[in-house]
Amino acid sequence: MAEIDVQSELQAVTQKMEVLVDELNKVNAHREQLVGQVQNLQGVLMYLRGKTEDSSEIQVEGGENLPPEVVAQAKEAIKNKTGDEKNS
């Protein structure tokens, strides 16, 4: 049976784990940025639709492809944005 250098294996695995955690954090940050951009665009979309037609129902276009929490946040942001615009 081959001898295993436990210390060097532990060090190699730890380094690989650190690299993967850093990569995951970057991807997650990018995801959050994209979610924000989607929410902003959906808000603009709803505002512009509100200017062209009288609609009390808020619908999120493409919502079937988004996680439910993103859709809920987008709807809340849209309600807040359109409410602010009507009060101006």
Residue pairs with C-beta under 8 A, 6 or more apart in sequence:
35 70
35 73
38 66
38 70
38 74
39 70
39 73
39 74
39 77
40 77
42 60
42 61
42 74
42 77
42 78
43 74
43 77
43 78
43 81
43 82
45 61
46 58
46 78
46 81
46 82
47 78
47 81
47 82
47 85
49 55
50 82
50 85
58 75
58 78
58 79
60 66
60 71
60 74
60 75
60 78
63 71
63 74
66 74
